[in-house]
Amino acid sequence: ISLDTLDPGLPDLMRGKDVEPGDMGRLSLGVNTQGQIVFSAVPEGSPAGKAGLKAGDRLLEVDGKDATEYASPRDFIDYLRSLRPGDTLTLTVKRGTIEKEIPIVLGSRPGD
């Protein structure tokens, strides 16, 4: 297994380069009674908010993969941290009865 398969930023770290994780903004996540990750707060000015993600959206897919692969919000956040600023993350969410695909261009973490 190559190192960049384990963590795409690892080869850069080994070369002494800084590796900054991508950021969607300061989101609040929860889990509903069906076990789905739910966005309980999405700041309007955040990359996720600018892309159209809203509080109450239920996560169905992440980059085309079923969201049930993420056993908890922490697993989803760990995946986000493997991405870099400028990467596009595509979320499929359910808002009420409508499914929406939302591409989000990740930003830099505040203070970085």
Buried (B, 14 or more C-beta within 10 A) or exposed (E): EEEEEEEBBBEBEEEEEEEEBBBBBEBEBEBEEEEBBBBBBBBEEBBBBBBBBBEBBBBBBBEEEEBEEBEEBEEBBEBBBEBBBEBEBEBBBBBEEEEBEBEBBBBBBEEE
